[in-house]
Amino acid sequence: MWEGMDGEHRVDGARAKLVLASVVDMTDRLRRRKRAVKVGARAFDRLSHERQSLAVLDVARRITDDSPAAELEAWSEAAVYAIFENACRRLSREVAWKPGPGKTRWRTLVRDAFVEGWTADDDCIPAVESRKLVDWEWCVEVLTDELLQDRDFLDEDLYDGIEALPDYFVGGPPERSAREEAELARFLDWARSVVDGPASAA
């Protein structure tokens, strides 16, 4: 479960599939390149690539299962932000590609997730073939805001020059035992099966 703007809830369906697709993509890239990514949130950017991987896996599992919601910290909210920022970057690359079969994967994932919770005018929803990146970025922003109560985790620079950061900004993903790391590895395998399998699997 995740503590969002409307209280504790879990993400399922197409929205879960988008989260899982982005996490699978991120963890594969982090492990292959063996260097951390930068998303503009210090609480996430300062983590090593191994801990970034653990962070996105940890929050993705919280978001998509029924375990009790944990206390929000800068690193965990920044990890959620990173998951959607990664989806946005993949969208940007996809839109820049030449049109062709199979080249709308991320737009399809974002559109399906957006449509699932959108109740206003359908004219706001871009067609899968749309190459207007600003519309896709807006969709991702809306989906991100469904989970994040605010963007306080982006404000760490306001405390530059102050001797001690507020507790919210201190820390990172907890150290994991071998058993817990194995559980996260199984979660990643499950996420991969959801992303690669039929849409109903989510």
N, C-alpha and C positions, 0 to 999 in steps of 0.2 A: 504494500500500500504506500501511497505518497500523500503528503500533506500539501494540498494545493490551495488555490483561492477559495474553493468551495468545501473545504474540509478533506478528510481522508477518502481516497478513492483509488481504484486500480484502473489501468489503461488496458483495453482489450481490442479485439477486432483489428481493423485496418490501422488504427493509431498505434497499437502494439507492434504490428508488423513493420511499420515505418521505424519505430524506435529500435527494434531488433535488427533490422537491415542496416541501420546506421552503425550500431554497436559492432556487428559482425565485420562491417567494412573497416571501422576504426581499429579494432583489435588486430585484424589481419595486417593492416598497414603499419601499425605500431610495432608489431613483432617482426615484420619483414624488414623495416627500415631501421629499427633499433634506435630511434631518436624520438624525443617528445614533440608533440605538435603545439602550436600556439593558437589560442582562440580569443585572446584579448581579456581573459579573466585570470588574474595572478594566481588565485587559489588552485587553478587547474594547470596553468602554464608552468608553474615551478616544479610540478611533479615529474619524476623520471618517467620514461616511456612505459616501464613495467607497472608503475603505480597509476599512471593514467589508464592503462588497460584495466586494472583492478577497479578503478573508480567508476568507469562507465559500465562495466559488468555489474558492479554492486548496485548502482542506482537503477539500471535497467531491470534487474531482478526485483528490486523493491517496487518499481512502477508497475510491473506486470504480474505480481503474485499477491497473495492475501496475507503475507507476513505483516506484523504491526509496523506502522510508519515510524521511522527513526527521527530523532531531533534533527532539524535542518541545520546544516553548517555550510560555510562558504564553499568548501571543496565539493560537497554533494550537489548543491544547486549549480555550481559552475560545471560539474560533470553533465548534468542534464542539459545545460546550455550548450556544452561542447557536442553532445549528441545531435542536437538540432542544427548547430553551426556546421557540423560535418555534412549533414544532409543538404544544407544550403550550398556548400561548396561542390558537392557532387552534382547538384542541379545545375550550377553555373557551368561546370565542365560539359555536362550533357547538352545544355542549350547551345553551347559553342560548337558542338560536333555537327557534321553534315547530317541532314535528316536521312533516316533509313530504318529498316526493320530492326526491332529490338533496341532502338535508341531512345526510348521514352521511359525506361525503367523507373528512374527517380521521380519523374513527373507523375507517373502512374501511382507510385507509392504515396506521394504527397497529396495528390488529388483525392485518392480513395480515403486517406486519413481525414482530410479536410471535409469532404462531403459527409462523412459519417456523423460529424457533430454540428454541421452548419445548418441553421434553420431559416436564414434570411434569403434574400434574393439570389436565385441561381445565376444571375448575370455576373455576379462577383467571382464565380468559380472559373478559372481558366480551363480551356480545353487541353487535353493531353498533348496535342500537337503544338500548343502555343510556345513560342520562343521568347516571350516577353518576361525577362527574368524578374523584373520588379513585382509582377503579379505573383510569381512563385515564392519570392522572398516574403511577401506579405502573408501568404498562406502559412509558411513555416513560422513566421512571427506569431500568428494567431495560435497555432498549435503549441508553441513554446509557452505562451502566456497562460494556457490552460493548466500548466503544471507549476510554473514559477509564481510565487506570491508577489515577488518584486525583483528588482535587479540590484539589490544591495551588495551582492558578491562582486559586482563590477566597481565598487567604490572604495576598494582598499587603498588606492593612492591618496585618498583624502586624509589618511593617517600617516602619510610620509612625514618623518621628522618627530613623530611621537614615540616615546620610549617603548610602550607596550601596545600591541594591537588588541582590540576587543576579542574576547574568546571565540566569537563567531568565525573570525578569520584564521584562527590558529589551528594547526593540525591538518590531517589529511586522511586518506583511507586507512582504517585500522590494519595493523599487522595481521596476517592470516596464517592459521595453522595449515599443515599439509592437508588435513581433511577439508578445511574450508576452501582452500585453493582447488582441490579436486571437485568440490561442489560447484564452484564457479566455472570450472572447465566443463562440467556436465551441463550447466546452464548454457554455456556458449554453444555446445553441440546441439542442444535443444533449439536454441535461437536460430542456428544455421538451418535446422530441419524445417522450422516455420518459414523462414525466408525463402528457402529453395523449394518448399512443398506447396500443396494447394492452398489457395487463399483462406479456405475455411479452417486451416490448422491453427490460426491465431485465435 
